[in-house]
Amino acid sequence: MTDTAPRPTLEAVAARAGVSRATVSRVVNGGDGVRDALVERVRKAVDELGYVPNQAARSLVTRRHDAIAVVVAEPETRVFADPFFALQLRGISKELTAHDNQLVLLLTEGRDDHARVGRYLAGGHVDGALVFSLHLHDPLPELIQRAGVPTVFGGRPGWSGDRQGVVYVDSDNRGGARDAVRHLAGLGRTRIAHITGALDQTSAADRLDGYRDVMVDADPRLIAEADFTPAGGERAMRELLDRCPDVDAVFAANDLTASGALRVLRESGRRVPDDIAVIGFDDMLPVAEQTDPPLTTVRQDIEEMGRLMARLLLRELDRGTSHGGSGEATGDTPSSVVLPTTLVRRASA
């Protein structure tokens, strides 16, 4: 066993800085009312002594834990396989780290997980929650409302009931889909198919609506349902080739779906884009630039979406508001944000 030096105390910092213990406490906990010169002396003493605030004691003063729950309504097999989630988590992590907050990742796979997440959020372990990839009839919004934690959602809310005060960050899914389908039509394609995402999520439903905005009289057989995965894209593409062999273009709900569709087209001997043009959605570079041919796609700034989610939540916490996902809206409640999308042209369309 080796002896360890005792941890510096608040009193030691006060003595080194030549100020009262109360002054040190205010500076360390981010309080107001301390002159700049004294703040500088306290910070210098903190650095010299290597003082680290006791988080439990600090929480009693600030009523903050400096921890944010990030709840992803997907199983871990999906979260760690889909680069979309890595990009969104990276944006969230960067923003939280810049504000000295910890990220607590919570994943849900079944009813027991939902109950566990609800208990954790209600237990006062975190200051707020960032929630994304919700599905229709997901119990999480109601659990979050009961927990009473300030929350920002990733994606347009799709649940029924009171949404007053709900704050979310999303991309213009419908507009981006319209741009993709208009581009295909502009290439002279007339049998344009759509491979959907999971239609119990608002992003997939909005992209399907965007497709229908342009293809008003489209043959319903040209719509094949999938689930945002490469395997789903493969299954849907085979269905389309079986029932609509004259298809000459495909708008896929995301890049992973498009990658699966491209594999099936290659196996079937169809040339892309000569025989069938393909467009995805997301512009996830590890996917879009590595497909054969490189994928034309609709770009949404996934990392920025994560950053904005965290930024909105931290602003709300700093204002001291608390809506718990559906509380009363006030003049201080931040507004939701819908980010624009951009068509990125590569070789597939």
C-alpha positions in Angstrom: 0.0 0.0 0.0 1.2 3.5 -0.8 0.2 6.6 1.1 -1.8 9.1 -0.9 -1.7 12.8 -0.4 -4.9 14.2 1.2 -7.2 15.9 -1.3 -7.1 19.7 -1.2 -10.0 21.2 0.6 -12.1 24.3 0.1 -10.5 25.8 3.2 -7.0 25.2 1.7 -8.0 27.0 -1.5 -9.4 29.9 0.5 -6.2 30.2 2.5 -4.0 30.1 -0.6 -6.2 32.7 -2.3 -6.6 34.9 0.8 -10.3 34.9 0.6 -13.2 33.5 2.5 -14.5 29.9 2.1 -17.8 31.3 0.9 -16.1 33.3 -1.9 -14.3 30.1 -3.1 -17.6 28.2 -3.0 -19.3 30.8 -5.1 -16.4 30.8 -7.7 -16.2 27.0 -7.9 -19.9 26.6 -8.2 -20.3 29.3 -10.9 -22.1 31.9 -8.7 -22.3 35.6 -9.3 -21.2 38.6 -7.2 -17.5 38.0 -7.0 -15.0 40.6 -8.3 -12.9 39.6 -11.3 -9.7 40.0 -9.4 -10.9 37.6 -6.7 -12.1 35.1 -9.2 -8.7 35.1 -10.8 -7.0 34.5 -7.4 -9.3 31.7 -6.6 -8.8 30.0 -9.9 -5.1 30.3 -9.6 -5.2 28.7 -6.1 -7.4 25.9 -7.5 -4.9 25.2 -10.2 -1.9 25.3 -7.9 -3.4 23.0 -5.3 -5.1 20.7 -7.9 -8.4 21.1 -6.1 -11.3 19.1 -7.6 -14.8 20.0 -6.3 -16.8 17.3 -4.6 -19.6 16.6 -7.0 -22.1 15.6 -4.4 -21.5 18.7 -2.4 -21.6 20.8 -5.5 -24.9 19.4 -6.5 -26.4 20.4 -3.2 -25.4 24.0 -4.0 -26.2 24.2 -7.7 -29.0 21.6 -7.9 -27.1 20.3 -11.0 -25.4 17.0 -11.6 -23.7 18.1 -14.8 -24.9 14.8 -16.4 -27.2 14.4 -19.4 -29.0 11.2 -20.3 -28.9 10.3 -24.0 -31.8 7.9 -24.7 -31.7 6.0 -28.0 -34.9 4.0 -28.6 -33.1 1.2 -30.4 -31.3 -2.0 -29.4 -27.6 -2.0 -29.0 -27.1 -4.2 -32.1 -28.6 -1.4 -34.2 -27.0 1.6 -32.5 -23.4 0.2 -32.8 -23.9 -1.0 -36.4 -25.4 2.2 -37.9 -23.0 5.1 -38.4 -26.0 7.5 -38.1 -26.0 7.0 -34.4 -22.2 7.5 -34.1 -22.5 10.8 -35.9 -25.3 12.1 -33.7 -23.6 10.9 -30.5 -20.4 12.6 -31.6 -22.2 15.9 -32.0 -23.9 15.5 -28.6 -20.7 14.5 -26.9 -18.7 17.5 -28.3 -21.3 20.0 -27.1 -21.6 18.4 -23.6 -17.9 18.1 -23.2 -17.4 21.8 -24.1 -19.8 22.6 -21.2 -18.2 20.1 -18.8 -21.2 17.8 -18.8 -21.1 14.0 -18.8 -23.0 11.9 -21.3 -25.0 8.9 -19.9 -26.0 6.6 -22.7 -29.3 4.6 -22.2 -30.5 2.1 -24.9 -33.9 0.5 -25.0 -34.8 -2.9 -26.5 -38.0 -4.0 -24.8 -40.6 -3.2 -22.2 -38.2 -3.9 -19.3 -35.7 -1.4 -20.7 -38.4 1.3 -21.0 -39.3 0.8 -17.3 -35.6 0.9 -16.3 -35.0 4.1 -18.2 -38.1 5.7 -16.7 -36.9 4.8 -13.2 -33.4 6.1 -13.9 -34.7 9.5 -15.2 -37.1 9.9 -12.3 -34.3 9.1 -9.8 -32.6 12.5 -10.1 -29.4 11.2 -11.5 -29.3 13.6 -14.5 -30.2 17.2 -15.2 -32.0 16.4 -18.5 -32.4 14.0 -21.4 -31.8 13.9 -25.1 -34.0 11.4 -26.8 -34.0 10.2 -30.4 -35.1 7.4 -32.8 -38.5 7.2 -31.2 -41.1 4.8 -32.7 -44.9 5.2 -32.9 -46.6 4.0 -29.6 -43.2 4.2 -27.9 -43.9 4.6 -24.1 -40.8 6.8 -23.6 -42.5 10.2 -24.0 -45.0 9.4 -21.3 -42.3 8.0 -19.0 -40.2 11.2 -19.5 -43.2 13.4 -18.8 -43.7 11.5 -15.5 -40.0 11.8 -14.6 -40.3 15.6 -15.0 -36.8 16.0 -16.6 -36.2 18.7 -19.2 -35.9 17.0 -22.6 -35.0 17.7 -26.2 -36.1 15.2 -28.8 -34.3 14.2 -32.0 -36.9 14.1 -34.8 -40.4 15.5 -35.2 -42.7 14.1 -32.5 -45.1 11.5 -33.8 -47.0 10.6 -30.7 -50.6 11.6 -29.9 -51.6 13.8 -27.0 -50.3 17.1 -25.6 -47.1 18.3 -27.3 -47.2 21.8 -25.8 -43.7 22.9 -24.9 -42.0 19.9 -26.7 -38.7 20.9 -28.2 -37.1 18.9 -31.0 -34.3 19.1 -33.7 -35.0 17.6 -37.1 -34.0 17.8 -40.7 -36.3 18.7 -43.6 -37.1 15.1 -44.4 -40.0 15.9 -46.7 -38.3 18.6 -48.6 -35.2 16.5 -49.0 -37.2 13.6 -50.4 -38.9 16.0 -52.9 -35.5 17.2 -54.1 -34.3 13.6 -54.6 -37.4 12.5 -56.6 -37.4 15.7 -58.6 -33.8 15.1 -59.5 -34.6 11.5 -60.7 -37.6 12.8 -62.7 -35.3 15.5 -64.2 -33.0 12.7 -65.5 -36.0 11.4 -67.5 -36.8 8.5 -65.2 -40.5 7.7 -65.2 -40.8 4.5 -63.1 -39.4 5.9 -59.8 -39.6 3.6 -56.8 -39.3 4.3 -53.2 -37.9 2.0 -50.5 -39.2 3.4 -47.2 -37.6 3.4 -43.8 -39.4 2.1 -40.7 -42.8 3.8 -41.1 -43.4 3.9 -37.4 -40.9 6.7 -37.3 -41.7 10.2 -38.5 -38.5 10.6 -40.6 -39.6 7.7 -42.8 -43.2 8.8 -43.0 -42.0 12.4 -43.9 -39.7 11.0 -46.7 -42.5 8.9 -48.0 -44.8 12.0 -48.1 -42.1 13.9 -50.0 -41.9 11.1 -52.6 -45.7 11.2 -53.0 -45.6 15.0 -53.3 -43.8 14.6 -56.6 -45.1 11.2 -57.7 -48.7 12.1 -57.2 -50.1 9.3 -59.5 -47.3 6.7 -58.8 -48.1 3.0 -59.1 -48.5 1.8 -55.5 -46.4 -1.2 -56.4 -43.4 1.1 -56.7 -43.4 1.6 -52.9 -41.6 -1.1 -50.9 -41.4 -1.0 -47.1 -38.0 -1.5 -45.4 -36.4 -0.6 -42.0 -33.4 1.7 -42.6 -31.0 -1.3 -42.8 -28.9 -2.8 -45.6 -30.8 -6.1 -45.3 -34.1 -4.3 -45.5 -32.9 -2.5 -48.6 -31.9 -5.9 -50.2 -35.3 -7.4 -49.5 -37.2 -4.4 -50.8 -35.2 -4.2 -53.9 -35.8 -7.8 -54.7 -39.5 -7.2 -54.2 -39.5 -4.2 -56.6 -37.6 -6.1 -59.3 -40.1 -9.0 -59.0 -43.3 -6.9 -59.3 -42.0 -3.9 -61.3 -39.2 -5.1 -63.6 -39.4 -1.9 -65.6 -38.4 0.3 -62.6 -35.7 2.8 -63.7 -35.0 4.7 -60.5 -35.0 4.2 -56.8 -35.1 6.7 -54.0 -34.1 4.9 -50.8 -35.0 6.2 -47.3 -31.4 6.3 -46.2 -27.8 5.4 -47.3 -27.7 2.0 -45.7 -31.0 1.0 -47.4 -29.5 2.3 -50.7 -26.3 0.2 -50.2 -28.5 -3.0 -49.8 -30.4 -2.1 -53.0 -27.2 -1.5 -54.9 -25.9 -5.0 -54.0 -29.1 -6.6 -55.3 -29.0 -4.5 -58.5 -25.4 -5.6 -59.1 -26.3 -9.2 -58.5 -29.2 -9.0 -61.0 -27.0 -7.5 -63.7 -28.6 -4.1 -63.6 -26.3 -1.2 -64.4 -26.3 1.8 -62.1 -27.1 4.5 -63.2 -27.6 3.4 -66.8 -30.5 1.0 -66.1 -31.6 2.1 -62.7 -30.6 5.4 -60.9 -30.3 5.3 -57.1 -30.5 8.0 -54.5 -30.1 7.7 -50.8 -30.6 10.0 -47.8 -28.2 11.0 -45.0 -24.8 11.4 -46.8 -23.0 9.3 -44.3 -19.5 9.4 -45.9 -18.4 5.9 -44.7 -21.3 4.6 -46.7 -22.1 7.0 -49.5 -18.5 7.3 -50.8 -17.8 3.5 -50.5 -20.7 2.1 -52.5 -20.3 1.0 -56.1 -20.9 3.4 -57.7 -20.6 6.2 -55.2 -24.0 7.2 -54.0 -26.0 10.3 -54.9 -27.8 11.2 -51.7 -29.6 13.9 -49.7 -27.3 15.3 -47.1 -28.5 16.1 -43.6 -26.0 17.4 -41.0 -26.4 14.6 -38.5 -23.5 15.7 -36.2 -24.9 19.3 -36.1 -28.3 17.9 -35.2 -26.7 16.2 -32.1 -24.9 19.4 -31.2 -28.1 21.5 -31.5 -30.0 19.0 -29.3 -27.5 19.3 -26.6 -27.2 23.1 -27.0 -30.9 23.7 -26.7 -31.1 21.5 -23.6 -28.2 23.2 -21.8 -29.7 26.6 -22.6 -32.9 25.5 -21.0 -31.1 24.2 -17.9 -29.2 27.4 -17.6 -32.5 29.3 -17.7 -33.8 27.1 -14.9 -36.9 26.1 -17.0 -38.3 22.6 -16.7 -40.9 21.2 -19.1 -40.0 17.4 -18.8 -40.9 16.9 -22.4 -44.4 18.3 -22.2 -44.6 20.9 -19.5 -46.0 24.4 -19.8 -44.5 26.6 -22.6 -43.0 29.9 -21.5 -41.5 32.8 -23.3 -38.1 31.3 -22.3 -38.7 27.9 -23.8 -36.3 27.3 -26.7 -37.8 26.8 -30.2 -37.6 23.6 -32.1 -35.2 23.6 -35.1 -35.6 22.0 -38.6 -32.3 22.0 -40.5 -32.2 22.2 -44.3 -31.0 19.4 -46.5 -28.9 19.4 -49.7 -28.7 17.0 -52.6 -25.2 15.7 -53.1 -24.6 14.4 -56.6 -22.2 11.4 -57.2 -22.2 8.6 -59.7 -25.4 6.6 -58.9 -27.8 9.2 -60.2 
